Amino acid sequence: MNRRKKIKDIYDKRMKQANLKINPKKAKPKYISKAERAKMEAEAAANPSMDLNAEAPETSEIQDA
């Protein structure tokens, strides 16, 4: 009985690991380092006009209609 339990435990452990690898939990976002976050914030601060240009055509279309 003890040998069967050990074999079953090993099998269950391997199957659990395989299932986790196939179906990872996606509730947690991918880690972004502090340096990467600072870099992204700097890029966003350097290009605020791009965000405004993306919204500008939508408002002009509404005014034309």
mmCIF file of the N, C-alpha and C atoms, coordinates in Angstrom:
data_MODEL
# 
_entry.id   MODEL 
# 
loop_
_atom_site.group_PDB 
_atom_site.id 
_atom_site.type_symbol 
_atom_site.label_atom_id 
_atom_site.label_alt_id 
_atom_site.label_comp_id 
_atom_site.label_asym_id 
_atom_site.label_entity_id 
_atom_site.label_seq_id 
_atom_site.pdbx_PDB_ins_code 
_atom_site.Cartn_x 
_atom_site.Cartn_y 
_atom_site.Cartn_z 
_atom_site.occupancy 
_atom_site.B_iso_or_equiv 
_atom_site.pdbx_formal_charge 
_atom_site.auth_seq_id 
_atom_site.auth_comp_id 
_atom_site.auth_asym_id 
_atom_site.auth_atom_id 
_atom_site.pdbx_PDB_model_num 
ATOM 1   N N  . MET A 1 1  ? 0.825   -1.195 0.000   1.00 0.00 ? 1  MET A N  1 
ATOM 2   C CA . MET A 1 1  ? 0.000   0.000  0.000   1.00 0.00 ? 1  MET A CA 1 
ATOM 3   C C  . MET A 1 1  ? 0.866   1.254  0.000   1.00 0.00 ? 1  MET A C  1 
ATOM 4   N N  . ASN A 1 2  ? 1.924   1.249  0.768   1.00 0.00 ? 2  ASN A N  1 
ATOM 5   C CA . ASN A 1 2  ? 2.790   2.411  0.868   1.00 0.00 ? 2  ASN A CA 1 
ATOM 6   C C  . ASN A 1 2  ? 3.464   2.712  -0.471  1.00 0.00 ? 2  ASN A C  1 
ATOM 7   N N  . ARG A 1 3  ? 3.886   1.646  -1.183  1.00 0.00 ? 3  ARG A N  1 
ATOM 8   C CA . ARG A 1 3  ? 4.532   1.831  -2.470  1.00 0.00 ? 3  ARG A CA 1 
ATOM 9   C C  . ARG A 1 3  ? 3.542   2.431  -3.476  1.00 0.00 ? 3  ARG A C  1 
ATOM 10  N N  . ARG A 1 4  ? 2.317   1.962  -3.470  1.00 0.00 ? 4  ARG A N  1 
ATOM 11  C CA . ARG A 1 4  ? 1.299   2.493  -4.368  1.00 0.00 ? 4  ARG A CA 1 
ATOM 12  C C  . ARG A 1 4  ? 1.039   3.971  -4.079  1.00 0.00 ? 4  ARG A C  1 
ATOM 13  N N  . LYS A 1 5  ? 0.990   4.311  -2.813  1.00 0.00 ? 5  LYS A N  1 
ATOM 14  C CA . LYS A 1 5  ? 0.731   5.707  -2.441  1.00 0.00 ? 5  LYS A CA 1 
ATOM 15  C C  . LYS A 1 5  ? 1.855   6.608  -2.931  1.00 0.00 ? 5  LYS A C  1 
ATOM 16  N N  . LYS A 1 6  ? 3.090   6.162  -2.777  1.00 0.00 ? 6  LYS A N  1 
ATOM 17  C CA . LYS A 1 6  ? 4.229   6.962  -3.238  1.00 0.00 ? 6  LYS A CA 1 
ATOM 18  C C  . LYS A 1 6  ? 4.178   7.171  -4.747  1.00 0.00 ? 6  LYS A C  1 
ATOM 19  N N  . ILE A 1 7  ? 3.873   6.101  -5.467  1.00 0.00 ? 7  ILE A N  1 
ATOM 20  C CA . ILE A 1 7  ? 3.801   6.194  -6.925  1.00 0.00 ? 7  ILE A CA 1 
ATOM 21  C C  . ILE A 1 7  ? 2.665   7.128  -7.339  1.00 0.00 ? 7  ILE A C  1 
ATOM 22  N N  . LYS A 1 8  ? 1.521   6.992  -6.679  1.00 0.00 ? 8  LYS A N  1 
ATOM 23  C CA . LYS A 1 8  ? 0.372   7.844  -6.993  1.00 0.00 ? 8  LYS A CA 1 
ATOM 24  C C  . LYS A 1 8  ? 0.674   9.307  -6.675  1.00 0.00 ? 8  LYS A C  1 
ATOM 25  N N  . ASP A 1 9  ? 1.346   9.571  -5.563  1.00 0.00 ? 9  ASP A N  1 
ATOM 26  C CA . ASP A 1 9  ? 1.702   10.944 -5.200  1.00 0.00 ? 9  ASP A CA 1 
ATOM 27  C C  . ASP A 1 9  ? 2.647   11.567 -6.231  1.00 0.00 ? 9  ASP A C  1 
ATOM 28  N N  . ILE A 1 10 ? 3.622   10.793 -6.682  1.00 0.00 ? 10 ILE A N  1 
ATOM 29  C CA . ILE A 1 10 ? 4.560   11.288 -7.693  1.00 0.00 ? 10 ILE A CA 1 
ATOM 30  C C  . ILE A 1 10 ? 3.814   11.584 -8.991  1.00 0.00 ? 10 ILE A C  1 
ATOM 31  N N  . TYR A 1 11 ? 2.927   10.668 -9.384  1.00 0.00 ? 11 TYR A N  1 
ATOM 32  C CA . TYR A 1 11 ? 2.144   10.851 -10.610 1.00 0.00 ? 11 TYR A CA 1 
ATOM 33  C C  . TYR A 1 11 ? 1.261   12.093 -10.502 1.00 0.00 ? 11 TYR A C  1 
ATOM 34  N N  . ASP A 1 12 ? 0.566   12.233 -9.379  1.00 0.00 ? 12 ASP A N  1 
ATOM 35  C CA . ASP A 1 12 ? -0.315  13.388 -9.185  1.00 0.00 ? 12 ASP A CA 1 
ATOM 36  C C  . ASP A 1 12 ? 0.473   14.695 -9.208  1.00 0.00 ? 12 ASP A C  1 
ATOM 37  N N  . LYS A 1 13 ? 1.632   14.702 -8.604  1.00 0.00 ? 13 LYS A N  1 
ATOM 38  C CA . LYS A 1 13 ? 2.466   15.904 -8.575  1.00 0.00 ? 13 LYS A CA 1 
ATOM 39  C C  . LYS A 1 13 ? 2.898   16.295 -9.990  1.00 0.00 ? 13 LYS A C  1 
ATOM 40  N N  . ARG A 1 14 ? 3.309   15.310 -10.778 1.00 0.00 ? 14 ARG A N  1 
ATOM 41  C CA . ARG A 1 14 ? 3.727   15.589 -12.159 1.00 0.00 ? 14 ARG A CA 1 
ATOM 42  C C  . ARG A 1 14 ? 2.559   16.072 -13.013 1.00 0.00 ? 14 ARG A C  1 
ATOM 43  N N  . MET A 1 15 ? 1.399   15.484 -12.823 1.00 0.00 ? 15 MET A N  1 
ATOM 44  C CA . MET A 1 15 ? 0.225   15.901 -13.584 1.00 0.00 ? 15 MET A CA 1 
ATOM 45  C C  . MET A 1 15 ? -0.198  17.321 -13.205 1.00 0.00 ? 15 MET A C  1 
ATOM 46  N N  . LYS A 1 16 ? -0.097  17.631 -11.928 1.00 0.00 ? 16 LYS A N  1 
ATOM 47  C CA . LYS A 1 16 ? -0.445  18.980 -11.482 1.00 0.00 ? 16 LYS A CA 1 
ATOM 48  C C  . LYS A 1 16 ? 0.490   20.005 -12.119 1.00 0.00 ? 16 LYS A C  1 
ATOM 49  N N  . GLN A 1 17 ? 1.783   19.718 -12.149 1.00 0.00 ? 17 GLN A N  1 
ATOM 50  C CA . GLN A 1 17 ? 2.759   20.624 -12.765 1.00 0.00 ? 17 GLN A CA 1 
ATOM 51  C C  . GLN A 1 17 ? 2.487   20.773 -14.258 1.00 0.00 ? 17 GLN A C  1 
ATOM 52  N N  . ALA A 1 18 ? 2.165   19.667 -14.914 1.00 0.00 ? 18 ALA A N  1 
ATOM 53  C CA . ALA A 1 18 ? 1.890   19.720 -16.352 1.00 0.00 ? 18 ALA A CA 1 
ATOM 54  C C  . ALA A 1 18 ? 0.640   20.553 -16.627 1.00 0.00 ? 18 ALA A C  1 
ATOM 55  N N  . ASN A 1 19 ? -0.393  20.392 -15.815 1.00 0.00 ? 19 ASN A N  1 
ATOM 56  C CA . ASN A 1 19 ? -1.614  21.174 -16.003 1.00 0.00 ? 19 ASN A CA 1 
ATOM 57  C C  . ASN A 1 19 ? -1.379  22.650 -15.762 1.00 0.00 ? 19 ASN A C  1 
ATOM 58  N N  . LEU A 1 20 ? -0.562  22.986 -14.782 1.00 0.00 ? 20 LEU A N  1 
ATOM 59  C CA . LEU A 1 20 ? -0.255  24.387 -14.525 1.00 0.00 ? 20 LEU A CA 1 
ATOM 60  C C  . LEU A 1 20 ? 0.520   24.997 -15.677 1.00 0.00 ? 20 LEU A C  1 
ATOM 61  N N  . LYS A 1 21 ? 1.383   24.207 -16.282 1.00 0.00 ? 21 LYS A N  1 
ATOM 62  C CA . LYS A 1 21 ? 2.164   24.705 -17.410 1.00 0.00 ? 21 LYS A CA 1 
ATOM 63  C C  . LYS A 1 21 ? 1.275   24.944 -18.620 1.00 0.00 ? 21 LYS A C  1 
ATOM 64  N N  . ILE A 1 22 ? 0.316   24.063 -18.835 1.00 0.00 ? 22 ILE A N  1 
ATOM 65  C CA . ILE A 1 22 ? -0.583  24.190 -19.976 1.00 0.00 ? 22 ILE A CA 1 
ATOM 66  C C  . ILE A 1 22 ? -1.579  25.326 -19.766 1.00 0.00 ? 22 ILE A C  1 
ATOM 67  N N  . ASN A 1 23 ? -2.137  25.434 -18.566 1.00 0.00 ? 23 ASN A N  1 
ATOM 68  C CA . ASN A 1 23 ? -3.172  26.417 -18.266 1.00 0.00 ? 23 ASN A CA 1 
ATOM 69  C C  . ASN A 1 23 ? -2.715  27.354 -17.150 1.00 0.00 ? 23 ASN A C  1 
ATOM 70  N N  . PRO A 1 24 ? -1.830  28.294 -17.440 1.00 0.00 ? 24 PRO A N  1 
ATOM 71  C CA . PRO A 1 24 ? -1.370  29.180 -16.369 1.00 0.00 ? 24 PRO A CA 1 
ATOM 72  C C  . PRO A 1 24 ? -2.473  30.134 -15.936 1.00 0.00 ? 24 PRO A C  1 
ATOM 73  N N  . LYS A 1 25 ? -2.380  30.567 -14.705 1.00 0.00 ? 25 LYS A N  1 
ATOM 74  C CA . LYS A 1 25 ? -3.345  31.536 -14.207 1.00 0.00 ? 25 LYS A CA 1 
ATOM 75  C C  . LYS A 1 25 ? -3.018  32.884 -14.822 1.00 0.00 ? 25 LYS A C  1 
ATOM 76  N N  . LYS A 1 26 ? -4.019  33.523 -15.377 1.00 0.00 ? 26 LYS A N  1 
ATOM 77  C CA . LYS A 1 26 ? -3.788  34.782 -16.070 1.00 0.00 ? 26 LYS A CA 1 
ATOM 78  C C  . LYS A 1 26 ? -4.308  35.970 -15.286 1.00 0.00 ? 26 LYS A C  1 
ATOM 79  N N  . ALA A 1 27 ? -4.621  35.756 -14.023 1.00 0.00 ? 27 ALA A N  1 
ATOM 80  C CA . ALA A 1 27 ? -5.137  36.840 -13.203 1.00 0.00 ? 27 ALA A CA 1 
ATOM 81  C C  . ALA A 1 27 ? -4.032  37.833 -12.862 1.00 0.00 ? 27 ALA A C  1 
ATOM 82  N N  . LYS A 1 28 ? -2.818  37.357 -12.832 1.00 0.00 ? 28 LYS A N  1 
ATOM 83  C CA . LYS A 1 28 ? -1.690  38.188 -12.455 1.00 0.00 ? 28 LYS A CA 1 
ATOM 84  C C  . LYS A 1 28 ? -1.045  38.785 -13.705 1.00 0.00 ? 28 LYS A C  1 
ATOM 85  N N  . PRO A 1 29 ? -0.903  40.099 -13.775 1.00 0.00 ? 29 PRO A N  1 
ATOM 86  C CA . PRO A 1 29 ? -0.267  40.686 -14.959 1.00 0.00 ? 29 PRO A CA 1 
ATOM 87  C C  . PRO A 1 29 ? 1.230   40.389 -14.999 1.00 0.00 ? 29 PRO A C  1 
ATOM 88  N N  . LYS A 1 30 ? 1.789   40.491 -16.176 1.00 0.00 ? 30 LYS A N  1 
ATOM 89  C CA . LYS A 1 30 ? 3.214   40.243 -16.354 1.00 0.00 ? 30 LYS A CA 1 
ATOM 90  C C  . LYS A 1 30 ? 4.009   41.290 -15.596 1.00 0.00 ? 30 LYS A C  1 
ATOM 91  N N  . TYR A 1 31 ? 5.103   40.863 -14.953 1.00 0.00 ? 31 TYR A N  1 
ATOM 92  C CA . TYR A 1 31 ? 5.915   41.763 -14.150 1.00 0.00 ? 31 TYR A CA 1 
ATOM 93  C C  . TYR A 1 31 ? 6.673   42.733 -15.049 1.00 0.00 ? 31 TYR A C  1 
ATOM 94  N N  . ILE A 1 32 ? 6.633   44.006 -14.685 1.00 0.00 ? 32 ILE A N  1 
ATOM 95  C CA . ILE A 1 32 ? 7.382   45.042 -15.389 1.00 0.00 ? 32 ILE A CA 1 
ATOM 96  C C  . ILE A 1 32 ? 8.314   45.686 -14.370 1.00 0.00 ? 32 ILE A C  1 
ATOM 97  N N  . SER A 1 33 ? 9.591   45.681 -14.665 1.00 0.00 ? 33 SER A N  1 
ATOM 98  C CA . SER A 1 33 ? 10.562  46.204 -13.715 1.00 0.00 ? 33 SER A CA 1 
ATOM 99  C C  . SER A 1 33 ? 10.400  47.706 -13.528 1.00 0.00 ? 33 SER A C  1 
ATOM 100 N N  . LYS A 1 34 ? 10.977  48.193 -12.447 1.00 0.00 ? 34 LYS A N  1 
ATOM 101 C CA . LYS A 1 34 ? 10.864  49.613 -12.115 1.00 0.00 ? 34 LYS A CA 1 
ATOM 102 C C  . LYS A 1 34 ? 11.503  50.469 -13.208 1.00 0.00 ? 34 LYS A C  1 
ATOM 103 N N  . ALA A 1 35 ? 12.626  50.008 -13.753 1.00 0.00 ? 35 ALA A N  1 
ATOM 104 C CA . ALA A 1 35 ? 13.314  50.741 -14.815 1.00 0.00 ? 35 ALA A CA 1 
ATOM 105 C C  . ALA A 1 35 ? 12.450  50.804 -16.077 1.00 0.00 ? 35 ALA A C  1 
ATOM 106 N N  . GLU A 1 36 ? 11.796  49.691 -16.404 1.00 0.00 ? 36 GLU A N  1 
ATOM 107 C CA . GLU A 1 36 ? 10.918  49.667 -17.580 1.00 0.00 ? 36 GLU A CA 1 
ATOM 108 C C  . GLU A 1 36 ? 9.730   50.599 -17.393 1.00 0.00 ? 36 GLU A C  1 
ATOM 109 N N  . ARG A 1 37 ? 9.149   50.615 -16.175 1.00 0.00 ? 37 ARG A N  1 
ATOM 110 C CA . ARG A 1 37 ? 8.016   51.506 -15.916 1.00 0.00 ? 37 ARG A CA 1 
ATOM 111 C C  . ARG A 1 37 ? 8.434   52.959 -16.050 1.00 0.00 ? 37 ARG A C  1 
ATOM 112 N N  . ALA A 1 38 ? 9.629   53.290 -15.518 1.00 0.00 ? 38 ALA A N  1 
ATOM 113 C CA . ALA A 1 38 ? 10.124  54.665 -15.622 1.00 0.00 ? 38 ALA A CA 1 
ATOM 114 C C  . ALA A 1 38 ? 10.346  55.043 -17.084 1.00 0.00 ? 38 ALA A C  1 
ATOM 115 N N  . LYS A 1 39 ? 10.870  54.106 -17.864 1.00 0.00 ? 39 LYS A N  1 
ATOM 116 C CA . LYS A 1 39 ? 11.115  54.344 -19.281 1.00 0.00 ? 39 LYS A CA 1 
ATOM 117 C C  . LYS A 1 39 ? 9.798   54.588 -20.021 1.00 0.00 ? 39 LYS A C  1 
ATOM 118 N N  . MET A 1 40 ? 8.777   53.792 -19.703 1.00 0.00 ? 40 MET A N  1 
ATOM 119 C CA . MET A 1 40 ? 7.481   53.960 -20.353 1.00 0.00 ? 40 MET A CA 1 
ATOM 120 C C  . MET A 1 40 ? 6.835   55.287 -19.966 1.00 0.00 ? 40 MET A C  1 
ATOM 121 N N  . GLU A 1 41 ? 6.979   55.685 -18.703 1.00 0.00 ? 41 GLU A N  1 
ATOM 122 C CA . GLU A 1 41 ? 6.427   56.971 -18.264 1.00 0.00 ? 41 GLU A CA 1 
ATOM 123 C C  . GLU A 1 41 ? 7.140   58.125 -18.951 1.00 0.00 ? 41 GLU A C  1 
ATOM 124 N N  . ALA A 1 42 ? 8.467   58.012 -19.117 1.00 0.00 ? 42 ALA A N  1 
ATOM 125 C CA . ALA A 1 42 ? 9.237   59.060 -19.780 1.00 0.00 ? 42 ALA A CA 1 
ATOM 126 C C  . ALA A 1 42 ? 8.808   59.192 -21.243 1.00 0.00 ? 42 ALA A C  1 
ATOM 127 N N  . GLU A 1 43 ? 8.590   58.063 -21.900 1.00 0.00 ? 43 GLU A N  1 
ATOM 128 C CA . GLU A 1 43 ? 8.146   58.100 -23.290 1.00 0.00 ? 43 GLU A CA 1 
ATOM 129 C C  . GLU A 1 43 ? 6.754   58.720 -23.402 1.00 0.00 ? 43 GLU A C  1 
ATOM 130 N N  . ALA A 1 44 ? 5.897   58.401 -22.470 1.00 0.00 ? 44 ALA A N  1 
ATOM 131 C CA . ALA A 1 44 ? 4.543   58.955 -22.488 1.00 0.00 ? 44 ALA A CA 1 
ATOM 132 C C  . ALA A 1 44 ? 4.575   60.457 -22.223 1.00 0.00 ? 44 ALA A C  1 
ATOM 133 N N  . ALA A 1 45 ? 5.467   60.889 -21.344 1.00 0.00 ? 45 ALA A N  1 
ATOM 134 C CA . ALA A 1 45 ? 5.576   62.315 -21.046 1.00 0.00 ? 45 ALA A CA 1 
ATOM 135 C C  . ALA A 1 45 ? 6.211   63.065 -22.217 1.00 0.00 ? 45 ALA A C  1 
ATOM 136 N N  . ALA A 1 46 ? 7.102   62.409 -22.943 1.00 0.00 ? 46 ALA A N  1 
ATOM 137 C CA . ALA A 1 46 ? 7.782   63.046 -24.064 1.00 0.00 ? 46 ALA A CA 1 
ATOM 138 C C  . ALA A 1 46 ? 6.851   63.189 -25.271 1.00 0.00 ? 46 ALA A C  1 
ATOM 139 N N  . ASN A 1 47 ? 5.863   62.341 -25.382 1.00 0.00 ? 47 ASN A N  1 
ATOM 140 C CA . ASN A 1 47 ? 4.973   62.357 -26.539 1.00 0.00 ? 47 ASN A CA 1 
ATOM 141 C C  . ASN A 1 47 ? 3.508   62.570 -26.146 1.00 0.00 ? 47 ASN A C  1 
ATOM 142 N N  . PRO A 1 48 ? 3.187   63.636 -25.446 1.00 0.00 ? 48 PRO A N  1 
ATOM 143 C CA . PRO A 1 48 ? 1.768   63.840 -25.110 1.00 0.00 ? 48 PRO A CA 1 
ATOM 144 C C  . PRO A 1 48 ? 0.954   64.270 -26.328 1.00 0.00 ? 48 PRO A C  1 
ATOM 145 N N  . SER A 1 49 ? 1.609   64.857 -27.337 1.00 0.00 ? 49 SER A N  1 
ATOM 146 C CA . SER A 1 49 ? 0.892   65.306 -28.529 1.00 0.00 ? 49 SER A CA 1 
ATOM 147 C C  . SER A 1 49 ? 0.317   64.129 -29.310 1.00 0.00 ? 49 SER A C  1 
ATOM 148 N N  . MET A 1 50 ? 0.963   62.968 -29.247 1.00 0.00 ? 50 MET A N  1 
ATOM 149 C CA . MET A 1 50 ? 0.450   61.797 -29.962 1.00 0.00 ? 50 MET A CA 1 
ATOM 150 C C  . MET A 1 50 ? -0.888  61.378 -29.388 1.00 0.00 ? 50 MET A C  1 
ATOM 151 N N  . ASP A 1 51 ? -1.070  61.459 -28.074 1.00 0.00 ? 51 ASP A N  1 
ATOM 152 C CA . ASP A 1 51 ? -2.336  61.103 -27.466 1.00 0.00 ? 51 ASP A CA 1 
ATOM 153 C C  . ASP A 1 51 ? -3.416  62.098 -27.870 1.00 0.00 ? 51 ASP A C  1 
ATOM 154 N N  . LEU A 1 52 ? -3.072  63.364 -27.936 1.00 0.00 ? 52 LEU A N  1 
ATOM 155 C CA . LEU A 1 52 ? -4.047  64.375 -28.315 1.00 0.00 ? 52 LEU A CA 1 
ATOM 156 C C  . LEU A 1 52 ? -4.435  64.243 -29.788 1.00 0.00 ? 52 LEU A C  1 
ATOM 157 N N  . ASN A 1 53 ? -3.462  63.918 -30.647 1.00 0.00 ? 53 ASN A N  1 
ATOM 158 C CA . ASN A 1 53 ? -3.752  63.748 -32.070 1.00 0.00 ? 53 ASN A CA 1 
ATOM 159 C C  . ASN A 1 53 ? -4.671  62.563 -32.314 1.00 0.00 ? 53 ASN A C  1 
ATOM 160 N N  . ALA A 1 54 ? -4.565  61.559 -31.492 1.00 0.00 ? 54 ALA A N  1 
ATOM 161 C CA . ALA A 1 54 ? -5.424  60.388 -31.659 1.00 0.00 ? 54 ALA A CA 1 
ATOM 162 C C  . ALA A 1 54 ? -6.869  60.746 -31.351 1.00 0.00 ? 54 ALA A C  1 
ATOM 163 N N  . GLU A 1 55 ? -7.084  61.670 -30.433 1.00 0.00 ? 55 GLU A N  1 
ATOM 164 C CA . GLU A 1 55 ? -8.442  62.050 -30.076 1.00 0.00 ? 55 GLU A CA 1 
ATOM 165 C C  . GLU A 1 55 ? -8.980  63.160 -30.990 1.00 0.00 ? 55 GLU A C  1 
ATOM 166 N N  . ALA A 1 56 ? -8.129  63.970 -31.564 1.00 0.00 ? 56 ALA A N  1 
ATOM 167 C CA . ALA A 1 56 ? -8.555  65.118 -32.357 1.00 0.00 ? 56 ALA A CA 1 
ATOM 168 C C  . ALA A 1 56 ? -9.399  64.729 -33.572 1.00 0.00 ? 56 ALA A C  1 
ATOM 169 N N  . PRO A 1 57 ? -9.036  63.710 -34.377 1.00 0.00 ? 57 PRO A N  1 
ATOM 170 C CA . PRO A 1 57 ? -9.862  63.391 -35.544 1.00 0.00 ? 57 PRO A CA 1 
ATOM 171 C C  . PRO A 1 57 ? -11.277 62.953 -35.159 1.00 0.00 ? 57 PRO A C  1 
ATOM 172 N N  . GLU A 1 58 ? -11.428 62.326 -34.020 1.00 0.00 ? 58 GLU A N  1 
ATOM 173 C CA . GLU A 1 58 ? -12.752 61.876 -33.610 1.00 0.00 ? 58 GLU A CA 1 
ATOM 174 C C  . GLU A 1 58 ? -13.646 63.085 -33.345 1.00 0.00 ? 58 GLU A C  1 
ATOM 175 N N  . THR A 1 59 ? -13.104 64.110 -32.690 1.00 0.00 ? 59 THR A N  1 
ATOM 176 C CA . THR A 1 59 ? -13.909 65.285 -32.382 1.00 0.00 ? 59 THR A CA 1 
ATOM 177 C C  . THR A 1 59 ? -14.236 66.063 -33.651 1.00 0.00 ? 59 THR A C  1 
ATOM 178 N N  . SER A 1 60 ? -13.302 66.109 -34.612 1.00 0.00 ? 60 SER A N  1 
ATOM 179 C CA . SER A 1 60 ? -13.578 66.850 -35.850 1.00 0.00 ? 60 SER A CA 1 
ATOM 180 C C  . SER A 1 60 ? -14.643 66.127 -36.676 1.00 0.00 ? 60 SER A C  1 
ATOM 181 N N  . GLU A 1 61 ? -14.663 64.800 -36.647 1.00 0.00 ? 61 GLU A N  1 
ATOM 182 C CA . GLU A 1 61 ? -15.687 64.066 -37.371 1.00 0.00 ? 61 GLU A CA 1 
ATOM 183 C C  . GLU A 1 61 ? -17.066 64.328 -36.775 1.00 0.00 ? 61 GLU A C  1 
ATOM 184 N N  . ILE A 1 62 ? -17.125 64.434 -35.474 1.00 0.00 ? 62 ILE A N  1 
ATOM 185 C CA . ILE A 1 62 ? -18.410 64.699 -34.820 1.00 0.00 ? 62 ILE A CA 1 
ATOM 186 C C  . ILE A 1 62 ? -18.900 66.090 -35.189 1.00 0.00 ? 62 ILE A C  1 
ATOM 187 N N  . GLN A 1 63 ? -18.004 67.068 -35.255 1.00 0.00 ? 63 GLN A N  1 
ATOM 188 C CA . GLN A 1 63 ? -18.389 68.432 -35.571 1.00 0.00 ? 63 GLN A CA 1 
ATOM 189 C C  . GLN A 1 63 ? -18.847 68.534 -37.034 1.00 0.00 ? 63 GLN A C  1 
ATOM 190 N N  . ASP A 1 64 ? -18.201 67.773 -37.931 1.00 0.00 ? 64 ASP A N  1 
ATOM 191 C CA . ASP A 1 64 ? -18.581 67.810 -39.343 1.00 0.00 ? 64 ASP A CA 1 
ATOM 192 C C  . ASP A 1 64 ? -19.964 67.215 -39.582 1.00 0.00 ? 64 ASP A C  1 
ATOM 193 N N  . ALA A 1 65 ? -20.301 66.227 -38.804 1.00 0.00 ? 65 ALA A N  1 
ATOM 194 C CA . ALA A 1 65 ? -21.583 65.528 -39.011 1.00 0.00 ? 65 ALA A CA 1 
ATOM 195 C C  . ALA A 1 65 ? -22.718 66.309 -38.500 1.00 0.00 ? 65 ALA A C  1 
# 
